[in-house]
Amino acid sequence: MATSDPDTVPSAAESRAEPESALATARRQLERAAATLDIDPNVVERLKHPQRVQRVSLPLERDDGRVEVYTGYRAQHDSVRGPFKGGLRYHPDVSEEECIGLAMWMTWKCAVMDLPFGGAKGGIVVDPKDLSTEEKERLTRRFAQELRDVIGPMRDIPAPDMGTDAETMGWFMDAYSMQEGETIAGVVTGKPPVIGGSLGREEAPGRSVAIVAREAVDFYGMDLADTTVAVQGFGSVGANAARALDEWGATVVALSDVNGAIYDPDGLDTNDVMGHEERPGMVSGYDAPETLSNEDLVELDVDVLIPAAVGNVITEANASEIRANMVVEGANGPTTFAADDVLNRRGIPVIPDILANAGGVTVSYFEWLQDVNHRAWSLERVNEELETAMLDAWNDVRTAYEADEDLSWRDATYVVGLQRIVDAHTARGLWP
């Protein structure tokens, strides 16, 4: 198993303030990948900055008649390969810096998957739990109006993220369409299928995690039928990943939700356990031989650990206690820079999020294709196309990984994505 060059990863001293911001992490990852490639430093400098950040004020009349003003952002990082693409999140911690960093990650993810998109991210500084359904709809429609000039099916295509969902995207699409005077389904993805959404979109991130985990198991000479798996976070991503791996023969021994974890060394029936989004509290309340904390699940002795809950769960503090043979990231940013360093030095491969959970943006691309061509795909076709896309991306990253023994899987993934972006910038040139 390859290890990272110690000169290209942060030291413990550099990482004491972890977790660092999404923007700082994205820039550091860019610099580390660029150091392994013979590329124009001027292009790298351009990629450290977004093309545009839109900041808008959103007045909302609350149900009781009060007017409150919220702040919204849309960061558009790079469009050299195609329209911007990325989610909209409603969360109290949304900030301009976070949106820029997440937009950069979307640029890398789209490039790794060889999709004709660039990265974007946006959101509103609001706690969606503090809004009624009617208030959330009014706020969403106002947001669509304020972003009208910078989005569109050939400009920037938003999607759901934290605090938003298919219903939110339906409101957003309707508001934009009403403003334009015609139905434009392709302005967003992640919509309900009845108004142009794609079948298989919700399951796609988890399914791609399972596909990549299966390929990684095979790469390291293991038999999936003899593989044990622990999944932290049995939400949409974790549940779909666990159920696919279970169906393909792996033994899923541990699952968790926000309240705790369950463990059965003989394997859990992933279809009998309801996910947190299906029935909150079902996982930790399930009748299993053992219950654990989420922290204990991460340190289980298993073949594959899939952190699919939140970011920064594997840190410098617990990386030395990880006993899994490999980590496949289901959540965005579950492993900190310092933890990555520790795991690499211990020979534990980490398959990064921008490859493993890229099924979401990939099926969003399929949805966009269906919308602009006015032709829906069957679920079977969506899954077949997703399988092909994930295997192509896996093989590209594997080739880069095998070509340089100093690269980690994360390094190799960024190298693949960055090379494609740099090639596009070089081919298009710089507008004087």
Residue pairs with C-beta under 8 A, 6 or more apart in sequence:
1 347
1 348
1 349
2 344
2 349
2 401
2 404
2 405
2 406
2 407
2 408
2 409
3 344
3 345
3 347
3 406
3 408
4 340
4 341
4 344
4 406
4 407
4 408
4 411
5 406
6 341
8 32
8 35
8 36
8 411
9 32
9 337
9 340
9 341
9 344
10 28
10 337
10 338
10 341
11 341
12 316
12 338
12 341
14 337
14 338
15 316
15 336
15 337
15 338
15 341
18 312
18 315
18 316
18 336
18 337
18 338
19 25
19 311
19 312
19 315
19 333
19 336
20 28
20 337
21 97
21 98
21 101
22 97
22 98
22 100
22 101
22 102
22 105
22 333
23 97
23 98
23 100
23 101
23 104
24 101
25 101
25 333
25 337
26 100
26 101
26 102
26 104
26 105
26 108
27 48
27 101
27 104
28 337
29 108
29 410
29 414
30 44
30 47
30 48
30 104
30 414
30 418
31 44
32 411
32 414
33 411
33 414
33 415
33 417
33 418
34 41
34 44
34 418
36 404
36 406
36 407
36 411
36 415
37 415
37 418
37 419
37 422
39 418
39 419
39 422
40 422
40 426
42 430
43 422
43 425
43 426
44 422
46 425
47 78
47 104
47 107
47 418
47 421
50 75
50 76
50 77
50 78
50 100
50 103
50 104
51 76
51 77
51 78
51 79
52 75
52 76
52 150
53 73
53 74
53 75
53 76
53 96
53 99
53 100
54 73
54 74
54 75
54 76
54 122
54 146
54 147
54 150
55 71
55 72
55 73
55 96
56 71
56 72
56 73
56 74
56 143
56 146
56 147
57 69
57 70
57 71
57 72
57 146
58 69
58 70
58 71
58 72
58 124
58 139
58 142
58 143
58 146
59 67
59 68
59 69
59 142
60 67
60 68
60 69
60 70
60 135
60 138
60 139
60 142
61 67
61 138
62 68
62 135
63 132
63 134
63 135
70 124
70 125
70 126
70 139
71 124
71 125
72 122
72 123
72 124
72 125
72 143
72 146
72 147
73 94
73 95
73 96
73 99
73 122
73 123
73 124
74 88
74 99
74 120
74 121
74 122
74 147
74 150
74 151
74 156
74 158
75 96
75 99
75 100
75 102
75 103
75 120
75 121
75 122
76 84
76 103
76 118
76 119
76 120
76 150
76 156
77 84
77 100
77 103
77 104
77 106
77 107
77 118
77 119
77 120
77 121
78 104
78 107
78 118
78 119
78 421
79 118
80 118
80 421
80 424
80 425
80 428
81 110
81 111
81 115
81 116
81 117
81 118
81 420
81 421
81 424
82 110
82 115
82 116
82 117
82 118
83 116
83 117
83 118
83 152
83 153
83 154
83 155
83 156
83 157
84 103
84 117
84 118
84 119
84 120
84 155
84 156
84 157
85 106
85 110
85 115
85 117
85 118
85 119
85 120
85 156
85 157
85 159
85 361
85 364
85 365
86 102
86 103
86 106
86 119
86 120
86 121
86 122
86 158
86 159
87 102
87 121
87 122
87 123
87 158
87 159
87 160
87 161
87 162
87 164
88 122
88 123
88 124
88 143
88 158
88 159
88 160
88 161
88 164
88 168
88 172
89 121
89 122
89 123
89 124
89 161
89 162
89 163
89 164
90 123
90 124
90 126
90 127
90 128
90 136
90 162
90 163
90 164
90 168
91 123
91 125
91 126
91 127
91 128
91 162
91 163
92 125
92 126
92 127
93 125
94 123
94 124
94 125
94 126
95 125
98 121
99 121
99 122
99 123
100 121
102 121
102 332
103 119
103 120
103 121
104 119
105 119
105 332
105 354
106 117
106 118
106 119
106 120
106 121
106 361
107 118
107 119
107 417
107 421
108 119
108 354
108 413
108 414
108 417
108 418
108 421
109 119
109 354
109 358
109 361
109 417
110 117
110 118
110 119
110 361
110 417
111 416
111 417
111 418
111 420
111 421
112 354
112 355
112 358
112 393
112 396
112 397
112 413
112 416
112 417
112 420
113 358
113 361
113 362
113 365
113 389
113 393
114 392
114 393
114 396
114 420
115 361
115 362
115 365
116 365
117 157
117 361
117 365
120 156
120 158
121 161
122 147
122 158
123 161
123 162
123 163
124 139
124 143
126 139
126 163
128 136
128 163
128 164
131 139
136 168
137 171
140 164
140 168
140 171
140 172
140 175
141 171
141 172
141 174
141 175
143 172
144 151
144 171
144 172
144 175
144 176
144 179
145 175
145 179
148 176
148 179
150 156
151 157
151 158
151 176
151 187
152 184
152 187
153 184
153 186
153 187
153 368
153 371
153 372
157 186
157 187
157 188
157 189
157 364
157 368
158 169
158 172
158 187
158 188
158 189
159 169
159 188
159 189
159 190
159 360
159 361
159 364
160 166
160 168
160 169
160 190
165 190
166 190
166 191
166 192
166 197
166 202
167 192
169 188
169 189
169 190
169 191
169 192
169 197
170 191
170 192
170 195
172 187
172 188
173 184
173 185
173 187
173 188
173 191
173 195
173 196
176 184
176 187
176 188
177 183
177 184
177 185
177 187
185 191
185 195
185 196
185 371
186 196
186 368
186 371
186 372
189 197
189 198
189 201
189 364
189 365
189 367
189 368
189 371
190 197
190 201
190 364
190 367
191 197
191 367
193 199
193 376
196 367
196 370
196 371
197 367
198 363
198 364
198 366
198 367
198 370
198 376
198 377
198 382
199 376
199 377
199 378
199 379
199 382
200 207
200 363
200 379
200 382
200 383
200 386
201 360
201 363
201 364
201 367
201 382
202 236
203 236
203 240
204 359
204 360
204 362
204 363
204 382
204 386
205 236
205 237
205 240
205 330
205 357
205 358
205 359
205 360
206 236
206 237
206 238
206 239
206 240
206 241
206 242
206 243
206 244
206 308
206 330
206 357
206 359
207 240
207 241
207 244
207 359
207 383
207 386
208 356
208 357
208 358
208 359
208 360
208 362
208 386
208 390
209 237
209 240
209 241
209 306
209 308
209 328
209 329
209 330
209 356
209 357
209 359
210 240
210 241
210 242
210 244
210 245
210 248
211 244
211 359
211 386
211 387
211 390
211 391
211 394
212 328
212 351
212 355
212 356
212 390
212 394
213 229
213 241
213 245
213 304
213 306
213 328
213 351
213 356
214 224
214 245
214 248
214 250
215 391
215 394
215 398
216 304
216 326
216 328
216 349
216 351
217 223
217 224
217 227
217 250
217 303
217 304
217 326
218 224
219 398
220 325
220 326
220 349
222 303
222 325
224 245
224 248
224 249
224 250
225 249
225 250
227 245
227 250
227 251
227 303
227 304
228 250
228 251
228 252
228 253
228 302
228 303
228 304
229 242
229 245
229 250
229 251
229 252
229 253
229 254
229 302
229 303
229 304
229 305
229 306
230 252
230 253
230 254
230 255
230 297
230 298
230 300
230 302
230 304
230 305
230 306
230 324
231 238
231 241
231 242
231 252
231 254
231 255
231 256
231 306
231 308
231 330
232 238
232 256
232 261
232 294
232 297
232 298
232 305
232 306
232 307
232 308
232 309
232 313
233 256
233 257
233 276
233 307
233 308
233 309
233 310
233 330
233 331
234 242
234 255
234 256
234 257
234 273
234 275
234 276
234 283
234 308
235 257
235 275
235 276
235 277
235 308
235 309
236 275
236 277
237 308
237 330
237 331
237 357
238 255
238 275
238 306
238 308
238 309
238 330
239 270
239 275
239 277
239 278
241 306
241 308
241 330
242 252
242 255
242 270
242 306
243 270
243 271
245 252
246 252
246 267
246 269
246 270
246 271
250 304
251 266
251 267
252 267
252 268
252 270
253 263
253 264
253 265
253 266
253 267
253 268
253 300
253 302
254 261
254 262
254 263
254 264
254 268
254 292
254 297
254 300
254 302
255 261
255 262
255 268
255 270
255 273
255 283
256 262
256 283
256 284
256 292
256 294
256 297
256 309
257 275
257 276
257 280
257 281
257 282
257 283
257 284
258 276
258 294
258 309
259 281
259 283
259 284
259 285
260 283
260 284
260 291
260 292
260 293
260 294
261 283
261 284
261 291
261 292
261 293
261 294
261 296
261 297
262 268
262 273
262 283
262 284
262 286
262 288
262 290
262 291
262 292
263 288
263 289
263 290
263 291
263 292
263 297
263 300
264 288
264 289
264 290
265 289
268 288
273 282
273 283
273 286
274 282
274 283
275 282
275 283
276 282
276 283
284 291
292 300
294 309
294 313
295 318
298 305
298 307
298 313
298 314
298 318
298 322
299 318
299 321
299 322
299 323
300 323
300 324
301 323
301 324
302 323
302 324
302 325
303 324
303 325
303 326
304 324
304 325
304 326
304 327
304 328
305 322
305 324
305 326
305 327
305 328
306 327
306 328
306 329
306 330
307 313
307 314
307 327
307 329
307 330
307 331
307 334
307 335
308 330
308 331
308 334
309 331
309 334
310 331
310 334
311 331
311 332
311 333
311 334
312 333
312 334
312 336
313 331
313 334
313 335
314 322
314 327
314 334
314 335
314 336
314 339
314 343
315 336
315 338
315 339
316 336
316 338
316 339
316 341
316 342
318 339
319 338
319 339
319 342
319 343
319 346
320 342
320 346
322 343
322 346
322 348
324 348
325 348
326 348
326 349
326 350
326 351
327 335
327 343
327 348
327 349
327 350
327 351
328 351
328 356
329 335
329 350
329 351
329 352
329 353
329 356
329 357
330 353
330 356
330 357
331 353
331 357
332 353
332 357
333 353
334 353
335 343
335 350
340 350
340 408
340 410
343 349
343 350
344 350
344 408
349 408
349 409
350 408
350 409
350 410
351 409
352 409
352 410
352 413
354 413
354 414
354 417
355 393
355 394
355 397
355 409
355 413
358 390
358 393
359 386
359 390
362 386
362 389
362 390
363 382
363 386
366 377
366 382
366 385
366 386
370 376
370 377
377 385
393 416
396 416
397 409
397 412
397 413
397 416
398 412
400 407
400 412
400 413
400 415
400 416
401 407
401 409
401 412
404 412
407 415
